[in-house]
Amino acid sequence: MNDAEHYHAMAETVRKQAESFPDPLSRKQMLAIAEQYEELAKQVEHFKIGRWK
């Protein structure tokens, strides 16, 4: 698994965990963490192809 795949997988795991949270604020925070993992994956992908932004 490359680094980007790892971060995509982590995002998916966190999203699945968020579904089980009854508290809307906690669920929202978990989904925000998932989005941060997706952003990390995107940065890794861009870095690997030389388009670091």
C-alpha positions, 0 to 999 in steps of 0.5 A: 500500500502506498502512502496515498492509499493508506490515507484514503483507507484511514479516511474510510475507516474514520467515516465508518466509525463516524456512522456509529457516533450518536452525537452529531457534534462528535460525528461531524468532528470525525468526518472532518478528520476523514476529510483531513486524511483525504487531503493528506492523500491528495498532497501525497499524490501531487507530491509523487507526480511533481505537482506539489501545491 
